[in-house]
Amino acid sequence: MVSCIHGDFSSTGRTYTKGSSCSSSQPVSFACFPCKLFYNYLSLLNRFISYIMQMVRIIEDFFSLFYPKLCAACGAHLLQQEELVCTQCLYNLPKTNYHRIEENPVEQVFWGRAKIAAATAYFFFEKDTRFAKIIHQLKYRGMKEIGIEMGRIFGAELKETSRFNEVDLIIPVPLHWKKQKKRGYNQSELIASGIAESMGKPIVTNILYRAVETETQTRKSRYKRWKNVENIFRVRSADKITGKHILLVDDVITTGSTLESCATTLLKENNTKVSVATLAIA
C-alpha cells in the first residue's frame, strides 16, 4: 500500500482509499492526478534503481574477469557476498575458542611474568597452511583490509564474553616509527581497529609507543626475544589510562615477550588492568 496526501492505494492498482479529494474505492487508474503522478514517480524510481543495481553487477562481473576477487587463505574465487576470506575457509578456520576458557594456554604464557587479567588468540598458526597465508598477506603483502576484517570477526566473538566485553579501550602493540614508515602501516593496529569496531570500544594509538628500534624477533630463542624487547616501550599521557582496563592487541603470539614488555609498561600506571588478544598463536 502506497500513501500520498490524498489517500492510500496499492501498487497493483486494485484498491484506493478515499482521501481529501478522491472518490472512494477507485482503482489507481481512476485516482486523482496527484496520486497518479506520485505512483508513476515511485514506479519509475524503482525501475531506475533496479537498472543501476543490474549495471553495477555487470560491471563487477566484467572486472572480475581481469581482476578476480580471491580468498586470502585458499586463493579460490570469492562469491559476490563474500569478503576477503571465503565462507569455507572461515568455517574451517582452526579456532582456539580460548576467549571462553579461563587459564587457557595463552594466559599460561604470562604466568609469573605479567599480571594479565585475561588472554586469548583467535586461531592456531601453523606454517605452510592456508591460514598462515592470512597473516602473511597482512604483514608482508600489504593486504590491510584482511587485518580489519579478521579483527571485526574476532571482535564480534569477544563482545559476547564477559571476560573481554568489559574492557575500556583497545591499544595495539606499536611498531617503531621507522619500521612503520617503511612498511606503511601497523598490522596490529589494523586488527585492533576491526576489534574496536565490533566491540564498540575506542582504539588508542598515541599512548603506548616503542622508544627503541630493535631487530626482528624471527628466529630468535625465547631468552633472546625477551632481551630484545626488554624496557623498549614507553607511555605518554599516562592519566588517560589510569584506572582503565586495556585490551592489548597483536597479530601473533609466540613466546609472548613483546606483549609482556608492553603489559609491564602499562601496568606501571596507577590502577591499570591489562588483557591480551591476538589474531593467532604459534
C-alpha positions in Angstrom: 0.0 0.0 0.0 1.4 3.4 -1.0 0.4 6.6 0.8 0.1 10.2 -0.5 -1.6 13.3 0.6 -4.9 12.2 -0.9 -5.1 8.6 0.4 -3.6 5.1 0.2 -3.5 2.9 -2.8 -1.9 -0.4 -3.6 0.9 -0.9 -6.2 -1.4 -3.3 -8.1 -3.9 -0.6 -8.7 -6.8 -2.6 -7.4 -7.9 -0.6 -4.4 -8.0 3.0 -3.5 -8.9 4.5 -0.1 -10.8 7.8 -0.1 -8.6 10.8 0.6 -9.2 14.6 0.8 -10.0 14.9 -2.9 -10.6 11.4 -4.3 -13.7 9.3 -4.6 -13.7 6.1 -2.6 -12.8 2.6 -3.7 -11.4 3.6 -7.2 -8.5 1.8 -8.8 -5.3 3.8 -9.2 -6.0 4.4 -12.9 -9.0 6.5 -11.8 -7.3 8.2 -8.9 -6.8 12.0 -8.8 -3.9 13.5 -10.8 -1.5 14.0 -7.8 -2.0 10.4 -6.7 -1.3 9.0 -10.2 1.7 11.3 -10.6 3.1 10.1 -7.3 2.5 6.4 -8.2 4.2 6.9 -11.6 7.2 8.5 -9.9 7.6 5.6 -7.5 7.3 3.1 -10.3 10.0 4.9 -12.4 12.3 5.3 -9.4 12.1 1.5 -8.6 12.9 0.7 -12.2 15.8 3.1 -12.2 17.3 1.6 -9.0 16.9 -1.9 -10.4 18.6 -0.8 -13.6 21.5 0.7 -11.7 22.0 -2.3 -9.5 21.9 -4.6 -12.6 24.6 -2.4 -14.3 26.8 -2.5 -11.2 26.6 -6.3 -11.1 27.5 -6.4 -14.8 30.5 -4.1 -14.3 31.7 -6.1 -11.3 31.4 -9.3 -13.2 33.4 -7.8 -16.1 36.2 -6.5 -14.0 36.3 -9.8 -12.1 37.4 -11.5 -15.3 40.6 -9.4 -15.3 40.9 -8.7 -11.5 39.2 -11.6 -9.8 38.4 -11.4 -6.1 40.3 -14.3 -4.5 40.2 -15.7 -1.0 43.2 -14.6 1.0 43.6 -18.0 2.5 42.9 -20.6 -0.2 43.0 -18.5 -3.4 39.6 -19.6 -4.6 37.3 -17.1 -6.4 35.1 -15.3 -3.9 31.3 -15.3 -4.3 29.6 -12.0 -4.6 28.6 -11.8 -0.9 32.0 -13.0 0.4 34.7 -10.6 1.5 38.4 -11.3 1.5 38.1 -14.9 3.0 35.7 -17.4 1.6 32.9 -19.0 3.7 34.6 -22.4 3.6 37.9 -21.1 5.0 36.1 -19.1 7.7 34.2 -22.2 8.6 37.3 -24.3 8.7 39.5 -21.7 10.5 41.3 -23.6 13.3 39.7 -21.5 16.1 41.1 -21.9 19.6 37.9 -20.7 21.5 40.3 -19.6 24.2 38.3 -16.5 24.9 35.7 -18.8 26.5 38.3 -20.7 28.6 40.0 -19.5 31.8 43.6 -20.4 32.4 44.0 -21.3 28.7 47.4 -21.8 27.1 47.7 -18.1 26.1 47.1 -17.0 29.7 49.6 -19.6 30.9 52.3 -17.9 28.8 52.2 -14.9 31.1 52.1 -16.8 34.4 54.8 -15.4 36.7 55.8 -12.8 34.1 53.0 -10.2 33.9 49.6 -9.8 35.7 47.3 -10.3 32.8 43.5 -10.3 33.5 42.6 -12.4 30.5 44.3 -13.5 27.3 43.2 -15.2 24.1 44.2 -15.9 20.5 41.6 -16.4 17.7 43.1 -19.3 15.8 46.1 -21.6 15.7 49.0 -20.6 13.4 50.9 -23.3 11.6 53.5 -22.7 8.9 52.6 -23.6 5.3 48.9 -23.7 5.8 46.2 -21.7 4.1 45.5 -20.0 7.4 49.2 -18.9 7.7 48.6 -17.1 4.4 46.2 -14.7 6.2 49.0 -13.5 8.4 51.5 -13.4 5.6 49.1 -11.4 3.3 48.6 -9.0 6.2 52.2 -8.5 7.3 54.1 -8.7 4.0 51.7 -8.3 1.1 50.1 -5.0 2.1 46.6 -6.6 2.3 45.5 -4.2 5.1 41.8 -5.0 4.6 42.3 -8.6 5.8 43.5 -7.3 9.2 40.5 -5.1 9.7 38.0 -7.8 8.5 39.5 -10.5 10.7 39.5 -8.1 13.6 35.8 -7.4 13.1 35.1 -11.2 13.1 37.3 -11.7 16.2 35.8 -8.7 18.0 32.2 -10.0 17.4 33.1 -13.1 19.4 35.0 -11.2 22.1 32.0 -9.0 22.6 29.9 -12.0 23.6 32.2 -13.0 26.5 32.1 -11.3 29.9 35.9 -11.5 30.3 36.5 -9.2 27.4 33.5 -7.1 26.8 34.2 -5.1 29.9 37.4 -3.5 28.6 37.5 0.3 28.5 39.8 0.8 25.5 42.0 -1.0 23.0 45.7 -0.5 22.4 47.6 -2.2 19.6 51.2 -3.2 20.1 53.2 -0.3 18.4 55.9 -0.6 15.8 58.9 1.7 16.0 58.1 4.8 13.8 60.9 3.9 11.4 59.6 0.4 10.8 56.0 1.7 10.4 57.1 4.3 7.9 58.9 1.7 5.9 56.0 -0.8 6.0 53.4 1.9 5.6 51.1 0.6 8.4 51.0 -1.3 11.7 49.3 -4.7 11.2 48.3 -4.9 14.9 46.6 -1.5 14.6 44.5 -2.8 11.7 43.4 -5.8 13.7 42.7 -3.6 16.7 40.6 -1.2 14.6 38.4 -4.1 13.5 38.0 -5.4 17.0 37.2 -1.9 18.3 34.5 -1.5 15.6 32.8 -4.8 16.5 33.1 -4.2 20.3 32.1 -0.6 20.2 35.3 0.4 22.1 37.7 3.2 21.5 41.1 2.4 20.0 44.1 4.5 21.3 47.3 4.6 19.3 49.2 7.6 20.8 49.8 6.5 24.4 52.0 3.4 24.2 55.0 3.8 21.9 58.2 1.9 21.1 61.1 4.1 22.1 63.8 1.7 20.9 64.2 0.3 17.4 65.0 -3.4 17.7 65.9 -6.3 15.5 63.2 -8.7 14.2 62.1 -11.4 16.6 62.1 -14.0 13.9 64.4 -17.0 14.5 65.4 -15.8 18.0 65.3 -18.0 21.1 62.9 -17.4 23.9 65.5 -15.6 26.0 66.9 -13.5 23.1 63.3 -12.5 22.2 62.8 -11.3 25.8 66.1 -9.4 25.9 65.4 -7.9 22.6 62.2 -6.1 23.8 63.1 -5.5 27.4 62.2 -2.0 28.5 61.7 -0.7 25.0 58.2 0.7 25.4 57.1 4.0 27.0 53.8 5.6 27.9 52.8 9.2 27.3 49.7 10.9 28.7 49.5 8.3 31.4 46.5 10.0 33.0 44.3 8.8 30.1 44.8 5.1 31.1 44.7 5.5 34.9 42.0 3.1 36.3 41.3 1.7 32.8 41.0 -1.9 31.6 43.1 -2.1 28.5 42.8 -4.7 25.7 46.3 -5.1 24.2 46.2 -6.4 20.6 48.9 -8.1 18.5 48.9 -10.3 15.3 50.6 -13.5 16.5 51.8 -14.6 20.0 54.8 -16.9 20.0 56.8 -16.6 23.3 54.8 -13.5 24.5 57.9 -11.4 25.0 56.7 -8.4 23.2 53.3 -8.5 24.8 54.9 -9.0 28.2 57.0 -5.9 27.7 54.0 -3.8 26.6 51.9 -5.1 29.5 54.6 -4.5 32.1 54.9 -0.9 30.9 51.1 -0.3 31.0 50.7 -1.9 34.4 53.1 0.6 36.0 50.4 3.2 35.7 48.0 3.6 38.7 45.2 1.0 38.9 45.6 -0.2 35.3 44.3 -3.6 34.2 45.5 -5.4 31.0 44.0 -8.2 28.9 45.5 -9.6 25.7 44.0 -10.6 22.4 46.0 -11.8 19.4 44.8 -13.0 16.0 46.8 -16.2 16.2 49.0 -18.3 18.4 52.1 -20.1 17.0 
